[in-house]
């Protein structure tokens, strides 16, 4: 009986892809009412496009067009734009000292009762940035 073991880098890439999709969707859900506009829409659509293209790239054999380098580069481009747009959205959303002690909010406090502030968004978007750094490293080194 032969047991095939998965490459840990590939497993981490799959897990981070799922977490990145969650960040994109939750950001949209949390901020849609309070921050409508082009930046949030681009974050959402490029994020979903990045998830789809990156997933296709990960699962397709390397000798096919879908698993080729162009698809990987396009997916990474989407991820970088999504990550940077997410950080900009988060920084605009977080409270600042110049605006007094006003806390960052979504549409209503009741809708955000499970997070109570920007901590989860900070974790998610810094995590997204680090995930994109990991995706880029894994791609450049040929691990994925």
Buried (B, 14 or more C-beta within 10 A) or exposed (E): EEEEEEEEBEEBBBEBBEBBBEBBBBBBEBBBEBBEEEBBEBBBBBBBBBBEBBBBBBEBEEEEEBBBEEBBEBBBEBBBBBBBBBBEBBEEBEBEEEEEEEEBBBEEEEBBEEEEEBEBBBEBBBBBBEBBEBBBEBBEEEBB
